[in-house]
Amino acid sequence: MMTILHVIFGTAALFSVPAALFVRKGGAWHRRFGTAFSIAMSVVLFSAAFMWQAKGHLFLVPLAVVSGYLIVNGWRVVARRRRRVRSRLQDGIDIALSGVAAAAGGAAAYLGIAATTPLLLSIRPALIGIGTIAIAFGLNDVLGFYGARMRLGWLLAHFAAMLAAYVSAVTAFVVINAHDVPMMLRWLVPSSIGGGVIVAYTLRFTPLRFPVASATALAHRFRVLSAQSLRFGRKTGPGRTR
């Protein structure tokens, strides 16, 4: 029964995100497809909790936690934007969830580093990579509660979280069904493509500031401060009063 639920709702999750991307963002159908994806993934993760016990694949637990966090965070990003007044309770919940994601990422990375079984050894780079990304997601979200947010910050965070959750669903589908593909490629190819899309979308709205630009701005600031110091010295030099 759990396997049937896993397959049915997993298939629904695979089709709901592309549908949400091709309709008007923020519209009724976008929210409906997003809700369908979240519900489908919740059932997938719930059923996976029973399936990993039967197979003894402990490494699936932290990966499921990270996937669940990405979905929850994708919704809470939008909820934080709509709140007119900051709530300590809600911020505390978000920070706690981010900490759980970072801890799950650390557990996945540790399982990859300490791998001894043939299965874990075959996917060691994937576990370490996914664990590192999860840690980065969690820490970035924690820091985001205290730093200044740009105008499109919430949109980028929502897109990255939901697409990363979708990548996890696609990766699970490929790992289970692509029997003729080497195990390492099954794990890395979907993550590489999805990660590339997230990075490209992010850079589209937040272009990198190269060190040359920062050095130029710093030099200009230094010249301004030097000129101000010289003017101040002329007014307050020996024999003069300020």
C-alpha positions as CSV (number, residue, x, y, z in Angstrom):
1,M,0.0,0.0,0.0
2,M,2.8,2.4,0.9
3,T,4.6,1.6,-2.4
4,I,1.4,2.3,-4.4
5,L,0.9,5.7,-2.6
6,H,4.6,6.5,-3.1
7,V,4.3,5.9,-6.9
8,I,1.0,7.7,-7.4
9,F,1.9,10.8,-5.5
10,G,5.4,10.8,-6.7
11,T,4.2,10.9,-10.3
12,A,1.8,13.8,-9.3
13,A,4.8,15.7,-7.8
14,L,6.8,15.3,-11.0
15,F,4.1,16.9,-13.1
16,S,2.9,19.6,-10.8
17,V,6.0,21.8,-10.7
18,P,6.4,22.2,-14.5
19,A,2.7,23.1,-14.6
20,A,3.3,25.7,-11.8
21,L,6.2,27.2,-13.8
22,F,4.2,27.7,-17.0
23,V,1.3,29.5,-15.5
24,R,1.2,33.1,-14.2
25,K,3.3,33.4,-11.1
26,G,1.2,34.3,-8.0
27,G,-2.0,33.5,-9.8
28,A,-4.7,31.0,-8.7
29,W,-3.4,28.1,-10.8
30,H,0.2,28.7,-9.7
31,R,-1.0,28.4,-6.1
32,R,-3.0,25.3,-6.9
33,F,-0.2,23.5,-8.6
34,G,2.2,24.5,-5.8
35,T,-0.3,23.2,-3.2
36,A,-0.6,19.9,-5.2
37,F,3.2,19.6,-5.3
38,S,3.5,20.1,-1.5
39,I,0.7,17.6,-0.7
40,A,2.1,15.1,-3.1
41,M,5.6,15.4,-1.7
42,S,4.3,15.2,1.9
43,V,2.7,11.8,1.0
44,V,5.9,10.7,-0.8
45,L,8.1,11.5,2.2
46,F,5.6,9.9,4.6
47,S,5.5,6.7,2.6
48,A,9.3,6.7,2.2
49,A,9.7,6.6,6.0
50,F,8.2,3.1,6.0
51,M,10.1,2.0,2.9
52,W,13.6,2.9,4.1
53,Q,13.0,0.8,7.2
54,A,12.2,-2.3,5.1
55,K,15.4,-1.8,3.1
56,G,17.6,-0.5,5.9
57,H,18.7,2.6,3.9
58,L,19.4,5.0,6.8
59,F,20.8,7.6,4.6
60,L,17.4,8.3,3.2
61,V,16.2,9.8,6.5
62,P,18.3,13.0,6.4
63,L,17.7,13.4,2.7
64,A,13.9,13.2,3.4
65,V,14.3,15.8,6.2
66,V,16.1,18.2,3.8
67,S,13.4,17.7,1.1
68,G,10.7,18.3,3.6
69,Y,12.4,21.5,4.8
70,L,12.7,22.8,1.3
71,I,9.0,22.5,0.7
72,V,8.1,24.1,4.1
73,N,10.6,26.9,3.6
74,G,9.2,27.6,0.1
75,W,5.8,28.3,1.6
76,R,7.1,30.2,4.7
77,V,9.2,32.5,2.5
78,V,5.9,33.8,1.0
79,A,4.2,33.9,4.4
80,R,7.1,36.0,5.8
81,R,6.7,38.4,3.0
82,R,3.0,38.9,3.6
83,R,3.4,39.5,7.4
84,R,3.1,43.2,8.1
85,V,4.7,42.9,11.6
86,R,7.6,40.6,12.5
87,S,6.7,37.9,15.0
88,R,9.3,36.4,17.3
89,L,7.4,33.2,17.5
90,Q,7.3,32.8,13.7
91,D,11.0,33.9,13.3
92,G,11.9,31.3,16.0
93,I,10.1,28.6,14.1
94,D,11.9,29.5,10.9
95,I,15.3,29.6,12.6
96,A,14.6,26.2,14.2
97,L,13.6,24.7,10.9
98,S,16.7,26.1,9.3
99,G,18.8,24.5,12.0
100,V,17.1,21.2,11.5
101,A,17.9,21.4,7.8
102,A,21.6,22.2,8.5
103,A,21.8,19.3,11.0
104,A,20.2,16.9,8.5
105,G,22.7,18.1,5.9
106,G,25.6,17.4,8.4
107,A,24.2,13.9,9.0
108,A,24.1,13.2,5.3
109,A,27.6,14.5,4.8
110,Y,28.9,12.4,7.7
111,L,27.3,9.2,6.3
112,G,29.1,9.9,3.1
113,I,32.4,10.6,4.8
114,A,32.2,7.5,7.1
115,A,30.8,5.2,4.3
116,T,31.7,1.6,4.6
117,T,29.0,-0.4,2.7
118,P,29.3,-0.8,-1.1
119,L,26.1,1.3,-1.6
120,L,27.2,4.2,0.4
121,L,30.7,4.1,-1.1
122,S,29.1,4.3,-4.6
123,I,27.2,7.5,-3.7
124,R,29.7,9.0,-1.3
125,P,30.3,12.2,-3.4
126,A,26.6,12.7,-3.8
127,L,25.9,12.4,0.0
128,I,28.7,14.8,0.8
129,G,27.6,17.3,-1.9
130,I,23.9,17.2,-1.0
131,G,24.8,17.5,2.7
132,T,27.0,20.5,2.1
133,I,24.3,22.2,0.0
134,A,21.7,21.5,2.8
135,I,24.1,23.0,5.4
136,A,24.5,26.1,3.1
137,F,20.7,26.4,2.7
138,G,20.1,26.2,6.4
139,L,22.8,28.7,7.4
140,N,21.9,31.1,4.6
141,D,18.3,31.1,5.8
142,V,19.3,31.7,9.4
143,L,21.5,34.6,8.4
144,G,18.8,35.9,6.1
145,F,16.5,36.6,9.2
146,Y,19.1,39.1,10.5
147,G,20.4,40.7,7.3
148,A,18.9,43.3,5.0
149,R,16.7,41.8,2.2
150,M,16.7,43.0,-1.3
151,R,13.4,43.5,-3.1
152,L,13.5,40.2,-4.9
153,G,15.0,38.3,-2.1
154,W,11.8,36.5,-1.1
155,L,11.1,35.5,-4.7
156,L,14.6,34.0,-5.2
157,A,14.4,32.1,-1.9
158,H,10.9,30.7,-2.8
159,F,12.1,29.7,-6.3
160,A,15.3,28.1,-5.1
161,A,13.6,26.1,-2.3
162,M,10.7,24.8,-4.4
163,L,12.9,23.9,-7.3
164,A,15.5,22.2,-5.1
165,A,12.6,20.1,-3.6
166,Y,11.6,19.2,-7.1
167,V,15.1,18.2,-8.0
168,S,15.1,15.8,-5.0
169,A,11.9,14.2,-6.4
170,V,13.4,13.9,-9.9
171,T,16.6,12.4,-8.4
172,A,14.7,9.8,-6.5
173,F,12.8,8.9,-9.6
174,V,16.0,8.6,-11.7
175,V,17.8,6.6,-9.0
176,I,15.0,4.0,-8.7
177,N,14.2,3.6,-12.4
178,A,17.4,4.3,-14.5
179,H,18.9,0.9,-13.9
180,D,21.3,1.0,-16.9
181,V,22.9,4.3,-15.7
182,P,25.8,4.3,-13.3
183,M,24.6,5.0,-9.7
184,M,26.8,8.1,-9.3
185,L,25.4,9.7,-12.5
186,R,21.8,9.0,-11.3
187,W,22.5,11.1,-8.2
188,L,24.6,13.9,-9.7
189,V,23.0,14.7,-13.1
190,P,19.6,15.9,-11.8
191,S,21.2,17.9,-9.0
192,S,23.7,19.5,-11.4
193,I,21.0,20.5,-13.9
194,G,18.7,21.8,-11.2
195,G,21.5,23.6,-9.3
196,G,22.6,25.2,-12.6
197,V,19.1,26.5,-13.2
198,I,18.9,28.0,-9.7
199,V,22.3,29.7,-10.0
200,A,21.5,31.1,-13.4
201,Y,18.1,32.4,-12.2
202,T,19.7,34.0,-9.1
203,L,22.5,35.6,-11.1
204,R,19.9,36.9,-13.5
205,F,18.6,39.2,-10.8
206,T,21.6,39.5,-8.5
207,P,24.7,39.9,-10.7
208,L,28.1,39.2,-9.0
209,R,30.0,42.2,-7.8
210,F,33.6,41.5,-8.9
211,P,36.5,42.5,-6.6
212,V,37.6,45.2,-9.1
213,A,34.4,47.1,-8.5
214,S,34.7,46.8,-4.7
215,A,38.4,47.9,-4.9
216,T,37.4,50.9,-7.0
217,A,34.6,51.9,-4.5
218,L,37.1,51.5,-1.6
219,A,39.7,53.7,-3.3
220,H,37.1,56.4,-4.0
221,R,36.0,56.3,-0.4
222,F,39.6,56.6,0.8
223,R,40.1,59.7,-1.4
224,V,37.0,61.3,0.0
225,L,38.1,60.6,3.6
226,S,41.6,61.9,2.9
227,A,40.2,65.2,1.4
228,Q,37.9,65.6,4.4
229,S,40.9,65.1,6.8
230,L,43.0,67.7,4.9
231,R,40.3,70.3,5.2
232,F,39.8,69.5,8.8
233,G,43.6,69.9,9.4
234,R,43.7,73.3,7.8
235,K,40.9,74.6,10.0
236,T,42.3,73.1,13.3
237,G,46.1,73.4,12.7
238,P,48.6,75.1,15.2
239,G,47.5,78.5,16.3
240,R,44.0,78.1,15.0
241,T,40.8,77.4,16.8
242,R,38.2,75.0,15.6
